[in-house]
Amino acid sequence: MLSASQGWQFWNSMGDITSTSDPFKLLNLANEFDRAGVLTYAIELYIKILDQYPDTLEAVAARLAVFLIAKRYENEGNKETAISLVRKVTVIANENC
């Protein structure tokens, strides 16, 4: 996985590099990471959507996904992590107002 200024780049099954720079692609990728249990990458992508595409439907979905992840952390007794995620989303929302 390579980080690029325009988005993320990944090698697909054909060996080609694919780029994800629009919010729909980022949301799909974040959802895949979330389903696979790779929450660090999922959260990073959700936050990127919130930061770079705040006025999109994908941002609404990303915000909900982060809150659901925070709820999972809370239910597991990891309240500090849950609070940190909610604060991060709140700060981004306030910056984009």
C-alpha positions as CSV (number, residue, x, y, z in Angstrom):
1,M,0.0,0.0,0.0
2,L,1.4,3.4,-1.0
3,S,0.3,6.8,0.1
4,A,0.0,9.4,-2.6
5,S,-1.0,13.1,-2.5
6,Q,-4.1,12.5,-4.6
7,G,-5.2,9.5,-2.6
8,W,-4.2,5.9,-1.9
9,Q,-2.8,3.5,-4.3
10,F,-3.2,-0.3,-4.2
11,W,-2.3,-3.2,-6.4
12,N,-5.3,-5.1,-7.5
13,S,-5.5,-8.8,-8.3
14,M,-4.3,-8.1,-11.9
15,G,-1.1,-6.4,-10.7
16,D,-2.3,-3.0,-11.7
17,I,-2.2,0.0,-9.4
18,T,-5.6,1.4,-8.6
19,S,-6.1,4.8,-7.0
20,T,-8.8,5.9,-4.5
21,S,-9.2,9.6,-4.4
22,D,-13.0,10.2,-4.6
23,P,-15.2,9.7,-1.5
24,F,-17.2,6.8,-2.8
25,K,-14.1,4.7,-3.5
26,L,-12.6,5.7,-0.1
27,L,-15.9,4.7,1.7
28,N,-16.0,1.4,0.0
29,L,-12.4,0.7,0.9
30,A,-13.0,1.8,4.5
31,N,-16.0,-0.5,4.8
32,E,-14.0,-3.4,3.5
33,F,-11.3,-2.8,6.1
34,D,-14.0,-2.4,8.8
35,R,-15.6,-5.7,7.8
36,A,-12.2,-7.4,7.8
37,G,-11.6,-6.1,11.3
38,V,-8.7,-3.8,10.3
39,L,-10.1,-0.9,12.2
40,T,-6.9,1.2,12.1
41,Y,-7.1,1.5,8.3
42,A,-10.9,1.8,8.3
43,I,-10.8,4.7,10.8
44,E,-8.0,6.4,8.9
45,L,-10.0,6.3,5.7
46,Y,-13.3,7.4,7.4
47,I,-11.5,10.4,8.9
48,K,-10.0,11.2,5.6
49,I,-13.5,11.3,4.0
50,L,-14.7,13.6,6.9
51,D,-11.8,15.9,6.5
52,Q,-11.6,16.1,2.7
53,Y,-15.2,15.6,1.6
54,P,-17.3,17.0,4.5
55,D,-20.4,18.0,2.5
56,T,-21.0,14.6,0.9
57,L,-23.3,11.7,1.7
58,E,-20.1,9.6,2.1
59,A,-19.1,11.9,5.0
60,V,-22.4,11.2,6.7
61,A,-21.9,7.5,6.3
62,A,-18.2,7.8,7.5
63,R,-19.3,9.7,10.5
64,L,-21.9,7.0,11.4
65,A,-19.3,4.3,10.8
66,V,-16.8,6.0,13.2
67,F,-19.5,6.4,15.8
68,L,-20.4,2.7,15.5
69,I,-16.8,1.7,15.9
70,A,-16.6,3.9,18.9
71,K,-19.6,2.2,20.3
72,R,-18.0,-1.2,19.8
73,Y,-14.9,0.0,21.7
74,E,-17.1,1.3,24.5
75,N,-18.9,-2.0,24.7
76,E,-15.6,-3.8,24.9
77,G,-14.6,-1.6,27.9
78,N,-12.2,0.5,25.8
79,K,-13.9,3.8,26.7
80,E,-10.8,6.0,26.2
81,T,-10.5,4.9,22.6
82,A,-14.2,5.5,22.1
83,I,-14.1,9.0,23.5
84,S,-11.0,9.8,21.4
85,L,-12.8,8.8,18.2
86,V,-15.9,10.8,19.1
87,R,-13.7,13.8,19.9
88,K,-11.8,13.5,16.6
89,V,-15.1,13.5,14.6
90,T,-16.4,16.4,16.6
91,V,-13.2,18.5,16.0
92,I,-13.4,17.8,12.3
93,A,-17.0,18.7,12.1
94,N,-16.3,22.0,14.0
95,E,-13.4,22.8,11.6
96,N,-15.7,22.3,8.6
97,C,-18.5,24.6,9.8
